[in-house]
Amino acid sequence: MADNRKGLVVSGFMDRSSVDRLLQSSKDRSRSQHNLSSSTKSPILRLQADEIAFRNEKFLDQIGGAVSEVDNSALLPSRSRYCLLITDAEGIVIESYAPEGLEAEFQKSGLVRGGVWDERVAGTNGISMSLQSGRVLTVLGDEHFYNCFHDFSCSSAPLTDAENNLIGTITLVGSARRRQEEHALCEQVVRRASRQFQTRLFRNFHADRLTGRLLSRDPKTRRSFETLVACDEDGTVISHLPLWRDAARPTEHQNLAGRHISDLNDLEITLRGPAAVPPRRRVAPADTPLISARVERETALGRLISEGGNLATLADRARKLLAHRVPLLICGEPGVGVDGFARALLEEQSLISPMGLTLDAADSDAEADLKEALNSLNFLSEYPVDNVVPTLILRNIESLPRPAQVILERFLDVDPMAARTKAEPPAVLFTTDKTWAELEGDDAIPKGLLYLLGQSVVELPPIAARDTETVLDNVVAENFAGAVEIADNARDVLVGYHWPGNRREIRSVLREAMICGNGKRINVTDLPARLLAPREDKAKTLTQASLRDALDSTNWNVSKAARLLGKSRATVNRWIASEGLQRPE
C-alpha cells in the first residue's frame, strides 16, 4: 500500500515502519485467526441497551471526576464534522457524539453506543490498534481491514487511570479525504485529552496530597517529557507517573521516589494541593527573549515610531512585553491606528504566519469563533508546527458578548508559571478604539476581565500629539499607490489641521481630495471646506513659544529640540525658517 501520509506524524514517536508492521500484523490476524472477510458490508455488532448501561456506569465509576476531560463540547471545534467515540477497555463504545445532521451516516457504520470494535469482530481499526499498542494512533482509509471503512480516518488515544491501567480509548472519526494537517490535528486533540484525563485521575487519587507536574525538554529534538508526582507533607515524592507512552527514559525523570521535590534539578516544576509547610520548589528559569536593540526605520513599526508623540517609548515597552508573551491591550481614540500598531509589532518580531488568527469581537459569530480560536491556540502552543509561534489579534474587544467574555476570562486567568511550560507560548493582542479611561468608566467589559485584558496597556497618542507632517507622509505611503504630490499651500493646511478623527480622518480627506482633484496632485482647492474654515488657532501661538523654549533649553541643538517637541527634525527646521529665528551668537 502506498504511504499517502508522507510527513504526517501518525503515532506519537513511532516511526512509519513500526506503524506499518502493526497494521500488517493486525490484518493478517483478521484473515487467518479471526476468519473475517474484508468485503462484509455491516460488520460491527451492537450490544443490548442494558449491557451498554452497565458498562457505562462501570466506566464512570472508574473515572470519577474526570468526566469533563472527555466532554465533546470541550474537545470538538464548533461546527465540527467529526464523530467522537469513548470506549471501555474491551473496545465497546459507551458514548458516541455525532455532529448534528450526520448521526445516521455515522450510525450505519457502527459508530454508535454499544458498537463492538474489538479486532476479532471489527478487524483492523484505530480503537483496537490503540488498545493493543497503548499509543496514540491513526488508521486511515484502506489501512482499515473492512472495505466499508475505507472512507474514514480514525485517530485514537488510550485512556489510563492514576496507576497507568488501561480503561478505554477516545477516538475522533472523520473523512479520510481531509488534508494531512487535519489528521495531525485530530491526533493532537485526542493525545491532549488523554493526558488531561490521566492528570485529573492522578490528582483525584492523591487529592489529600501535594501533587506536581515535572517538565523537561530534549535540547536536540525539542520534545517535551512530563511526569506527575505526589508528595508527602514534607515534599518527598511518594508516587510518580510519566505521561509519555513510548520507551523513552530521560534521566531527569528516573528514580524520583524518595527524593525531595526541591532536589530535582533541571526540571520545571509546578505544584498544587495542600501542604502543612510548603516545600521549597525550584523552577528552571525561562530563557530571556532576544529582541533587537533598535527598530529598523523602514519597517511598519519604525515608520510609526518616526511620528513622535512618545511612540518610541511605547513601542519599546510593547516589544519587550510581547517578546515575553505578556498579553497586550492596545487602546486609544478612534482612528489612531491600534490595529496597524498590533500588526506592526508582530511583523517586527517575525511573528506573522499563515496560522495567525485575527478576530473581530463585533462579529455576530464572535462567541463560537473565539472558542474555536482559543482551542486552536492552546493546541498549537503545546504542539507547535515547525516551531511557529501561535498568535491572536482580537479587535474591538469592548464589543465582545457576555458568553464570550466568560470564555476569554477563563483562558487568561492562568498561573504565569504554568504558561511558561508550553512549548510555544502564544502572542495575544487586544485592540479597542476606546481610551483606557473610557474602558474603566463603563460596564461594557466586567472589571474582572478588564484587568486581565489590561495586564499591559499600550495607549496610543492622538494625531494632534504627533508630528503631523510625518503622519501625513506615512498615510500617503500606506494607502496610495504611486507618487502623490501635495502642493505646499495644501500641505500647510493639512499639517495645521487638528485632525479630531485621527489617522482615519486623514485617510478619508486625502481620498476625497484625490477624487475631486486631478488624481495626481492635491491642491488647496481640492480639500474639504471644513479644513479651510477660519478659526482661532491658539495652538500656533503655543507652538511658537514651545519652539523657542525647546531651542533655548537645548542650546539650539535641533535634534534634541525635535525630540522634546515630539516632532521630526525636518518639521522643526521648517518652523525655524517660517518664524525667521536665528541661532544666538
C-alpha positions in Angstrom: 0.0 0.0 0.0 1.3 3.4 -0.9 2.0 5.7 2.0 -0.3 8.7 1.4 0.6 10.4 4.7 4.2 11.4 4.0 5.4 13.9 6.5 2.4 13.3 8.9 3.0 12.4 12.5 0.9 9.2 12.8 1.5 7.8 16.2 3.5 9.9 18.6 7.1 9.0 18.3 6.5 5.7 16.5 8.3 5.5 13.1 6.5 4.7 9.9 7.9 1.2 9.6 6.7 0.3 13.2 3.2 1.5 12.3 3.2 -0.5 9.1 4.2 -3.6 10.9 1.4 -3.2 13.5 -1.2 -2.7 10.7 0.0 -5.6 8.7 0.1 -7.9 11.7 -3.5 -6.9 12.6 -4.7 -7.5 9.0 -3.0 -11.0 9.0 -4.7 -11.9 12.2 -8.1 -10.7 10.9 -7.8 -13.1 8.0 -6.1 -16.1 9.5 -7.2 -16.2 13.1 -10.5 -14.3 13.2 -11.7 -15.6 9.7 -13.0 -12.2 8.7 -13.9 -11.1 5.2 -12.9 -7.6 4.1 -16.0 -7.3 1.8 -18.5 -7.7 4.6 -20.8 -4.6 4.4 -22.0 -4.2 8.0 -19.5 -6.0 10.2 -20.0 -4.1 13.5 -22.0 -5.8 16.3 -24.0 -3.8 18.8 -24.7 -4.7 22.4 -28.1 -4.6 24.1 -29.1 -1.4 25.9 -28.9 -2.9 29.4 -25.3 -4.2 28.7 -24.3 -0.7 27.4 -25.8 1.0 30.6 -23.9 -1.5 32.8 -20.6 -0.8 31.0 -21.2 3.0 31.0 -21.8 3.0 34.8 -18.7 0.9 35.4 -16.6 3.3 33.3 -18.0 6.4 35.1 -17.1 4.8 38.4 -13.5 4.3 37.2 -13.0 7.9 36.0 -14.9 9.7 38.8 -14.3 13.4 38.5 -12.6 13.3 35.1 -15.8 13.4 33.1 -15.1 17.0 31.8 -11.9 15.9 30.2 -13.8 13.7 27.7 -16.7 16.2 27.2 -17.4 16.6 23.5 -18.2 20.3 23.9 -14.7 20.9 25.2 -12.9 18.7 22.6 -14.8 19.2 19.3 -14.4 22.5 17.5 -17.6 24.5 16.7 -19.4 23.2 13.7 -17.1 20.1 13.6 -18.0 17.2 11.2 -16.1 14.7 13.4 -17.7 11.9 15.4 -16.3 11.4 18.9 -16.3 7.9 20.5 -15.4 6.8 24.1 -14.9 3.1 24.6 -14.1 0.9 27.6 -11.0 -1.3 27.8 -12.7 -4.0 25.6 -13.4 -1.7 22.7 -17.1 -1.3 23.4 -18.5 2.2 22.6 -20.1 3.6 25.7 -20.5 7.2 24.4 -20.9 8.5 20.9 -21.2 12.1 19.8 -22.0 12.6 16.1 -22.3 16.0 14.5 -25.9 17.4 14.1 -27.4 16.2 10.9 -24.9 13.4 10.3 -26.0 11.0 13.0 -27.5 8.4 10.6 -24.3 8.4 8.4 -22.1 7.5 11.3 -24.6 5.1 13.0 -24.9 2.9 9.9 -21.2 2.3 10.1 -21.3 1.1 13.7 -20.1 4.5 15.2 -22.8 4.4 17.9 -23.2 3.4 21.5 -22.8 -0.3 22.1 -20.7 -0.8 18.9 -18.1 -3.6 19.3 -14.6 -2.5 18.0 -12.6 -5.5 19.2 -10.3 -6.6 16.4 -11.8 -10.1 16.5 -15.1 -8.5 15.2 -14.1 -5.2 13.6 -10.8 -6.1 12.1 -8.0 -3.5 11.8 -9.2 -0.2 13.2 -8.0 2.7 15.3 -9.7 1.7 18.6 -8.3 -1.9 18.6 -4.9 -0.7 17.5 -4.7 1.9 20.3 -5.8 -0.6 22.9 -3.2 -3.2 21.7 -0.3 -0.8 21.3 -1.0 1.7 24.1 -0.2 4.5 21.7 -1.9 7.4 20.0 -2.5 6.1 16.5 -4.4 7.0 13.3 -5.8 4.3 11.0 -6.6 6.0 7.7 -8.5 4.9 4.6 -7.6 1.4 3.3 -5.5 0.7 6.3 -8.8 -0.5 7.8 -9.4 -4.2 7.3 -13.0 -3.8 6.1 -13.6 -2.1 2.7 -16.7 -0.3 4.1 -14.4 1.8 6.4 -12.0 3.0 3.7 -13.7 6.4 3.6 -12.9 7.0 7.3 -9.9 8.3 9.3 -9.9 7.2 12.9 -7.5 8.8 15.4 -7.4 7.0 18.8 -5.7 7.5 22.1 -5.7 5.1 25.1 -7.3 6.3 28.4 -5.4 5.1 31.5 -6.1 5.6 35.2 -4.0 7.1 38.0 -1.9 3.9 38.2 -1.4 3.6 34.4 -4.0 0.8 34.0 -5.8 0.8 30.6 -9.5 1.6 31.0 -10.6 2.7 27.5 -10.0 4.9 24.5 -11.0 8.2 23.0 -11.4 8.5 19.2 -12.1 11.1 16.6 -13.6 9.8 13.3 -13.7 11.9 10.1 -13.3 11.7 6.4 -10.1 10.1 5.0 -10.1 12.7 2.3 -9.3 15.6 4.7 -5.9 17.3 4.5 -2.9 15.8 6.2 -2.8 18.8 8.7 -6.3 17.9 9.8 -5.4 14.3 10.5 -2.4 15.5 12.6 -4.7 18.0 14.5 -7.0 15.1 15.4 -4.1 13.2 16.9 -3.2 16.3 18.9 -6.7 16.6 20.2 -7.0 13.0 21.4 -3.4 13.0 22.7 -4.1 16.2 24.7 -7.4 14.8 26.0 -5.8 11.6 27.1 -3.1 13.4 29.0 -5.5 15.7 30.7 -7.8 12.8 31.6 -4.9 10.9 33.3 -3.7 14.0 35.0 -7.2 14.6 36.5 -7.4 10.9 37.7 -4.0 11.1 39.3 -4.8 14.3 41.2 -8.2 12.9 42.3 -6.4 9.7 43.5 -3.9 11.8 45.5 -6.4 14.6 46.4 -5.2 14.8 50.0 -1.5 15.2 49.0 0.7 17.7 47.3 0.9 17.0 43.6 3.1 18.4 40.9 4.0 18.4 37.2 7.6 17.9 36.2 8.6 19.1 32.7 11.9 18.7 30.8 12.8 19.2 27.1 15.3 17.4 25.0 17.6 20.2 23.7 18.2 18.4 20.4 14.7 17.2 19.4 12.7 19.9 21.5 10.5 17.0 22.6 8.8 17.6 26.0 8.6 15.0 28.8 6.1 15.3 31.7 5.8 13.3 34.9 3.1 13.7 37.6 4.3 13.3 41.2 2.5 13.1 44.5 4.4 14.2 47.7 4.0 13.8 51.4 3.7 16.9 53.6 7.4 17.3 53.7 7.7 17.5 49.9 9.2 14.0 49.4 8.0 12.2 46.3 6.0 9.0 47.1 4.4 8.3 43.7 5.1 9.3 40.1 3.5 8.7 36.7 5.1 9.5 33.3 2.7 11.0 30.7 4.5 9.8 27.6 3.8 6.3 26.1 6.9 5.1 24.3 10.1 3.6 25.7 12.0 6.9 26.2 13.8 7.1 29.5 15.0 10.7 30.1 17.5 10.6 33.0 15.8 13.6 34.9 12.6 11.6 35.3 14.1 8.4 36.7 14.4 7.3 40.3 12.1 10.0 41.6 10.5 8.1 44.6 12.0 9.2 47.9 13.6 12.4 46.6 12.7 15.8 47.9 10.9 18.0 45.4 13.4 20.8 45.8 16.3 18.5 44.9 15.0 17.8 41.3 17.3 19.9 39.3 17.0 20.7 35.5 13.2 20.3 35.7 10.4 22.9 35.5 8.1 22.1 38.5 4.5 23.2 39.0 3.0 22.3 42.4 -0.6 22.3 43.7 -2.5 20.9 46.6 -2.4 21.2 50.5 0.8 21.2 52.5 1.4 21.9 56.2 4.7 23.6 55.4 5.1 24.4 51.7 8.3 22.7 50.5 11.0 24.6 48.6 10.5 24.4 44.8 12.9 25.1 42.0 11.7 26.2 38.6 14.1 26.2 35.7 14.3 29.9 34.6 12.9 30.7 31.2 15.3 31.9 28.6 15.4 35.6 28.2 13.8 36.5 24.9 16.2 38.1 22.4 15.0 41.2 20.6 17.0 43.7 18.5 18.3 46.8 20.2 16.6 49.1 17.7 13.7 49.1 15.3 14.7 49.5 11.6 13.3 52.7 10.1 11.8 51.1 7.0 9.7 48.6 8.9 6.0 49.4 9.6 6.8 49.8 13.3 9.8 52.1 12.5 7.6 54.3 10.4 5.1 54.6 13.2 7.8 55.5 15.7 9.0 58.3 13.5 5.7 60.0 14.1 6.8 61.1 17.6 4.3 61.7 20.3 6.2 59.3 22.7 5.6 56.4 20.3 9.2 55.3 20.5 8.9 54.7 24.3 5.6 53.0 23.9 6.9 50.7 21.1 10.0 49.8 23.1 7.9 48.7 26.1 5.4 46.8 23.9 8.2 45.0 22.1 9.7 43.7 25.4 6.3 42.6 26.7 5.4 40.9 23.5 8.8 39.0 23.5 7.9 37.7 27.0 4.4 36.8 25.6 2.5 39.1 28.0 -1.0 39.8 26.6 -1.2 43.4 25.3 -4.2 45.7 25.3 -3.7 48.4 22.6 -6.1 51.3 23.0 -6.7 54.9 22.1 -9.1 57.3 20.4 -10.9 56.1 17.3 -8.7 56.2 14.3 -5.3 56.4 16.0 -4.3 53.1 14.3 -4.4 50.4 17.1 -4.9 47.5 14.6 -1.9 48.7 12.5 0.2 49.1 15.6 -0.6 45.5 16.6 0.3 44.1 13.2 3.5 46.1 13.1 4.6 44.6 16.5 4.0 41.1 15.3 5.8 41.8 12.0 8.8 43.4 13.8 9.3 40.2 15.8 8.8 37.9 12.8 5.5 36.5 14.3 3.4 36.9 11.1 2.4 33.4 9.9 -0.4 31.7 8.0 -1.6 30.2 11.3 -2.0 33.7 12.9 -5.6 34.5 13.9 -7.4 37.8 13.7 -11.0 38.0 15.1 -13.5 40.9 15.4 -15.4 40.8 18.7 -18.2 42.8 17.0 -19.0 39.9 14.5 -22.2 38.0 15.0 -20.4 34.7 15.4 -17.8 36.1 17.9 -18.6 33.6 20.7 -18.2 30.5 18.5 -15.2 31.9 16.6 -13.4 32.8 19.8 -14.0 29.4 21.4 -12.6 27.7 18.4 -9.7 30.1 18.1 -8.7 29.7 21.8 -8.8 25.9 21.4 -6.6 26.1 18.4 -4.2 28.5 20.2 -3.9 26.0 23.1 -3.2 23.1 20.8 -0.6 24.9 18.8 1.1 26.2 21.9 1.6 22.7 23.3 2.2 21.0 20.0 3.7 23.7 17.7 4.0 23.2 14.0 7.6 23.9 12.7 8.1 25.9 15.9 5.8 28.7 14.7 4.5 30.9 17.5 0.7 30.9 17.5 -0.8 34.5 17.5 -4.2 36.1 18.1 -5.3 39.7 17.5 -8.8 40.2 18.9 -10.2 43.5 17.6 -13.0 45.7 19.1 -12.6 43.9 22.5 -15.3 46.2 24.1 -17.9 44.6 21.8 -17.3 41.0 22.9 -20.7 39.4 24.0 -21.1 38.3 27.6 -20.8 34.5 27.0 -17.6 35.0 25.0 -16.3 37.2 27.8 -16.6 34.2 30.2 -14.6 32.0 27.8 -11.9 34.7 27.4 -11.6 35.3 31.1 -11.1 31.5 31.7 -8.4 31.5 29.0 -6.5 34.5 30.5 -6.8 33.6 34.2 -3.9 31.2 34.4 -0.8 30.8 36.6 2.1 32.5 34.7 4.4 29.7 35.9 2.1 27.1 34.2 2.1 29.2 31.0 5.9 29.0 30.9 5.7 25.2 30.4 4.1 25.5 27.0 6.4 24.7 24.1 5.5 27.9 22.2 3.5 30.3 24.4 1.1 32.3 22.2 1.3 36.0 21.4 -2.1 37.6 22.2 -3.0 41.2 21.4 -6.3 43.0 22.0 -7.3 46.3 20.4 -10.1 48.8 21.0 -11.0 52.3 19.8 -11.5 53.5 23.3 -9.1 55.0 25.8 -8.2 53.2 29.0 -10.2 55.8 31.0 -13.3 55.1 28.9 -12.9 51.3 29.4 -12.7 51.8 33.1 -15.6 54.2 33.2 -18.2 52.0 31.5 -19.6 48.5 32.1 -19.0 47.0 28.6 -16.3 44.8 30.0 -16.6 43.4 33.5 -13.8 44.6 35.8 -12.5 41.1 36.5 -12.0 40.6 32.7 -10.8 44.2 32.1 -7.8 43.9 34.4 -6.9 40.5 32.8 -7.1 42.2 29.4 -5.1 45.1 30.8 -2.2 43.2 32.2 -0.2 45.5 30.0 -1.9 48.6 28.4 -0.4 50.5 25.5 -2.4 53.7 24.9 -1.5 55.3 21.5 -1.4 59.1 21.4 -3.8 61.1 19.1 -2.5 62.6 15.9 -2.6 66.0 17.4 0.2 64.9 19.8 2.4 63.6 17.0 4.4 65.1 14.2 1.5 65.7 11.7 3.8 66.1 8.7 5.3 62.6 9.3 1.9 61.1 9.9 0.7 62.6 6.6 3.6 61.1 4.7 3.1 57.7 6.3 -0.6 57.7 5.5 0.1 58.6 1.8 2.7 55.8 1.6 0.4 53.2 3.2 -2.8 53.9 1.3 -2.0 55.4 -2.2 -0.1 53.6 -4.9 2.3 55.7 -6.9 3.6 59.1 -6.2 1.1 61.6 -4.7 2.1 65.2 -4.9 0.8 67.7 -2.4 1.1 71.4 -3.1 2.9 73.5 -0.5 -0.2 75.5 0.4 -2.3 72.3 0.7 0.4 70.7 2.8 0.4 73.7 5.2 -3.4 73.3 5.6 -3.1 69.6 6.2 -0.3 69.9 8.7 -2.0 72.8 10.6 -5.4 71.0 11.0 -6.1 69.4 14.4 -7.5 66.0 13.0 -10.1 65.0 15.6 -10.8 61.9 13.6 -7.1 61.0 13.7 -5.5 58.7 11.1 -8.9 57.6 9.8 -9.9 61.2 9.0 -6.5 61.9 7.3 -7.0 58.9 5.0 -10.6 60.0 4.1 -9.6 63.6 3.4 -6.8 62.5 1.1 -9.0 60.1 -0.8 -11.7 62.8 -1.2 -9.0 65.3 -2.5 -7.6 62.8 -5.0 -11.1 62.0 -6.3 -12.2 65.6 -6.5 -8.9 66.9 -8.0 -6.9 65.7 -10.9 -5.9 62.4 -9.2 -2.2 63.3 -9.3 -1.7 66.4 -7.3 -3.6 67.7 -4.2 -4.1 71.4 -4.3 -5.7 73.5 -1.6 -8.9 73.9 -3.6 -9.3 70.1 -3.6 -9.5 70.0 0.2 -12.8 69.9 2.1 -14.2 73.2 3.3 -14.0 72.3 7.0 -10.2 72.3 6.8 -10.2 75.8 5.3 -12.7 77.4 7.7 -11.1 80.3 9.7 -10.6 79.5 13.4 -8.8 80.9 16.3 -5.5 79.0 16.4 -4.2 79.1 19.9 -2.1 76.0 19.1 0.1 78.0 16.7 0.9 80.6 19.4 1.7 77.8 21.8 3.9 76.1 19.1 5.9 79.3 18.6 6.5 79.7 22.3 7.3 76.0 22.7 9.7 76.1 19.8 11.7 79.0 21.3 11.7 77.3 24.7 12.9 74.0 23.3 15.7 75.6 21.3 16.8 77.6 24.3 16.8 74.6 26.6 18.9 72.5 24.2 21.3 75.3 23.2 19.9 75.2 19.7 20.5 71.5 19.2 17.8 70.9 16.6 17.7 67.1 17.0 17.3 67.4 20.8 14.6 70.1 20.4 12.7 67.9 18.0 12.7 65.1 20.5 11.4 67.4 23.2 8.6 68.6 21.0 7.8 65.2 19.6 8.3 66.3 16.1 10.7 65.4 13.3 13.9 67.4 12.7 12.7 68.5 9.3 9.5 69.9 10.8 11.5 71.9 13.5 13.8 73.3 10.8 10.8 74.3 8.7 9.3 76.1 11.8 12.6 77.9 12.4 12.6 79.2 8.9 8.9 80.2 8.9 9.4 82.1 12.2 12.7 83.7 11.0 14.5 82.5 14.1 18.3 82.6 14.1 20.8 80.9 16.4 22.1 83.4 19.0 25.7 84.4 18.9 
